[in-house]
Amino acid sequence: MEPLHPDDPRELGRFRLLRRVGEGGMGVVFLAVSTEGAADGTGSATGDDLAAVKAIRPEFSGDREFRARFASEVELARRVRGPYTARVLDADTEGRKPWLATEYVPGPSLHQAVRDSGPFPEPSLLALAAGLAEALNAIHGVGLVHRDLKPSNVLLSPRGPQVIDFGIARATDATALTRTGQALGTPAYMSPEQAVGSVVDPRSDLFSFGGVLLFTATGRQPFGTGNAHALLYRVVNEEPDLTGVPEGLRPLITACLAKNPDDRPELASVLADLTGTKLPRGDEDPTEWLPEAVATKVLHTTAAATEVAPTLAVTSEVPAEEPAEEPVQEETAPEDAAPEEPSAPAELAEEAPSEASPSETDRAPDQAPRSRDPEASSSRALWFLGTATVAMVTALALVINATGGIAPQAGAGDNSQASESNQPAPFAPELDEAEARGREVADSVFLDGADRFATLSGTGVNIFEAGKTSAVEQVTDSYEVSLSSSTELVTTLDGSLVAARSNKTTLHEAAIHVWDLESSERHVIELPDAGGGGYLALSPDGETVYFGENVEEEPTVSAYRVSDGEELYSVEVPAEPRTDDSTDTSRRASIVAVGTAQGGDLLVAALDTGIAVWDAATGEPHPSHPELREWRADFASTAAIGDRYVAAAAPLGVLLWDLTSDEDPKAIPLPEELMDTDARSASTGLRVQNVALGNSETRITASGQNRSPSRSFLITWDLEGEVLAEGDPRQEYTSLTASPDDNRVLVSTYALNKKRDQIMILGGNLEPVETFHVPRR
């Protein structure tokens, strides 16, 4: 949640607005309290007095046809009654600012639950299917068609799944169709007839129902990922991937996803098929039907809302002109994104029960929900009460925030009630420098061009797209976040795969994780002998992953097949020990980067003393290239490996190796202005820390720091060593990558004066072109 903006209304009808919950294509959603429901009229509230109020955007409210349809739809929505639909409380369809109020459901969305905790087991799926079918029956029973049923429009609460956002879908859909010729909706779950702009009826919702169940069963969208046009094409022309769907649900999901509406089952027959399935009824153990980790989240969220909301109702007055130290423009995350969920405050995390440990969230798909053991139910009841108590601490933090003591942070994700919006920003105090540094981006890579990229940070792997300031997808599950935050991020040439490494912990073995961004599959290659460090590369076709490590001073590069994790070969770097002149000690060469070159034919290890080259297919020496090319002048600290060149970061510049030549590397020095009288002394710390090759390897970009005087640098050279551009010396550049297709570079920065990190795409002149929000937990 975030505070009300200065231009936001403070009241709509009988509802006093407390906070912004989210913002989407149709309007802004507010957490509100019914002033009529408060006994003393002051706005003090219980959970039953809370509402989610959606204020319709001006572009819709000024349309007479929209208002007429909106009034008709709301009148029908008021009549929807059922245990699995969020009740419509009130609406104003004729006022200057039309709005719709529904009961507030504090639980997480189904989208968020599956992304965080994995697919549901079959018993949970059956209970979900029965609840959603009952919800659709209530909606269709009054003559409504939902038109936008999707995982983020299903909220999980102690009384079962709750379907939201019915009642305005048709009004908005028809208005969008009139203006643009395109139907409004979510491409990933849209029926074929809706995708082509045909008339839809309740059978369209059955198609979406099947897609929601498939996502919950597998963690994958029914027709993959990609842009809207690609998704709509697949919806109309291709069959869904049912891999991983339990056999017991496969016939139902298959029938619902039939392209022809006439081939889909009637809702009545779906209800009949699910007869006997135990429905969630809000009994003594209301979350029994859910997987353990999801149940814990539901209880936690409900308890926190119960305690926090009454306090907000008293303390959330916002001045007419609320100062904003760093205004943030939030973007709407598409449904096919995997949004990031803010982590619980530290106080809540410490209270989390042991059964929610990461090792158990990776549950096998066929594992049943928790048993109805009375002692277990009693423990969960105590846990619920415990979270309610702890939530009072959270309430205090929110009160401080509401009165201006704490500034909110921006984040992406899908909010429980605001299904169209990004995840509300978590609340946190101003970070000191050490804490803020822990949030920085560890690495980033462009994905097939400069309009899409991935980042690796403390929140895991996130996908960004040009034109959207927040992440559009979170690739990693919550339990993977801590595993892969201290490694580099690599990708294939086409950007379809990304990979990162995890260290060995008490719960997990050291491993390489490879994520297929098209299929949402994850491959794990265990590294039984991996130490604390290592360097990764993927083959251009994505079939092989290479891992270079420096174990016991024996640098080794190994190749593994991605599909099954089998080790294909392992080679030792043939470098001899070298004397470090600064310490007069002998040490063996170390790997600083690995990669492929020459179209994937060569495997290259960049060393601190040179480069080593092998045949990528076999690990044997390549007949056209020397196995080792050493350089005795400077130790390299990192390197960028391209198809022809290797750019290695030396202390006072960059060494450029040409893989098509046997010559020594070309030395490209840092500009003279960085070389003050003490700059050449090792004690000053003048170092190149990141290096990248871009624009078909015609430009070299490097970043680093000089501690005496204290400043950073970002520099681009051509292949002859001519400086082409220099960046802002006031930023500390924590990661750097370059577009292979043009002059743009991608950096993450840490501004010491603001204590706030950010991600930027820079143009060829190293000036910002676009800025993005660093994902928050």
Order of alpha helices (4+ residues) and beta strands (2+ residues): beta-beta-beta-beta-alpha-alpha-beta-beta-alpha-alpha-beta-beta-alpha-alpha-alpha-alpha-alpha-alpha-alpha-alpha-alpha-alpha-alpha-beta-beta-beta-beta-beta-beta-beta-beta-beta-beta-beta-beta-beta-beta-beta-beta-beta-beta-beta-beta-beta-beta-beta-beta-beta-beta-beta-beta-beta-beta
